[in-house]
Amino acid sequence: MGRRLMAIPATNIMRHAMDTYTFVCLTRNQVATVVDVQALASDACVAHAWSLLREHASAASVEVWRDDAVLVVVERDGARMRPRRPPAERAPEA
């Protein structure tokens, strides 16, 4: 038996393409505390930056880089970071 190769249409490859992003967690005085490199879909990079802010309390912001350019800076200021409560402790809905 010979090996069969599966043909994948180019449109499917482009739809599922992932880029490599570098996430740099910075303190208020611009000291990098964490550098994280991830291959993600383009619509997932901001969500990953928010998850890094949740994981790293010392980070005031996260720079999101692709290649040699900063795409976005996600700032902790102005965001409400509420702790998750178990369902039993949540207030009843009106």
N, C-alpha and C positions, 0 to 999 in steps of 0.2 A: 504494500500500500504506500502510495506517495503522500507527502504532506500537502494539505490544501491550505492555501492562503485566503484569508477573508478580505474582501475589498471593502473599505470604509469610505463612503462618500465624503468629499472635502467639506461639505456643509456641516456634517456631523462633527468633524474634527474641530472646525472653527467654533461651533456652538458650545463645545465642551473644553475649549482651550483655557489653559490656566497660565497666569503670569506669576513671576516671582517678585515678591514684595519684601522689603526690609522694614521692620518696625523698630523704631528707636524710642524707648521710654526715657523721658527727660524729667529731672527734678526742676523745681522752680528756678534754680540758678543754672539751668542748662547743662547739668552733668548727666551723661548717659548712664543709666543704671542697668538697662537690659537691652540687648539687641536680639531680635527674633527674625529669622528668615523663613518665609512660608510661600508655598506655591498655592495660590488661591484663584478662584474666579474673581473677575473685577468687581462684582457686586458684593463680595464678602470681605473686602479689605477694611472697611470702616467698622463693621461688626467685630472683626478680630481686634482692631485697635481698642474698642470699648472693652472687650474681654481682658485685654492686657491692663487697662486702667483698673478694672475690678480686682485683678490678681496682684497688682503691685501698688501698694498704698503710697509709696514714696513718689510715684510718677505724677507729675502735674500735667503732662501732655505726652502724646505719642505722635511722632513723625512717621508718615507712611511714605516710603521711597520706592520707586521703580527705576531701575537703571541708575542714572546719576541725577535724578530730579525728585524733589519733594512733591508728592501729589496732594497731600492733605495733612493738616495738623489737627488732631483731635484733642481738645482741651478738656480738662476735668472741671475747671471753673464754669459755673452756670448750670451744671448738670446735677440733678438730685440723685444721689447714690443711696438708696434706701436698702436696708437689710431685708432679705426675704424672710417672711414669717410663715410658719406652718399654716395650712388651711384652717385649722381650728381656731387660730388667733386672729384671723382676718375679720374685719367688721362685716356685718350682714349687709347685703345689697338692698337698697330701698326699692 
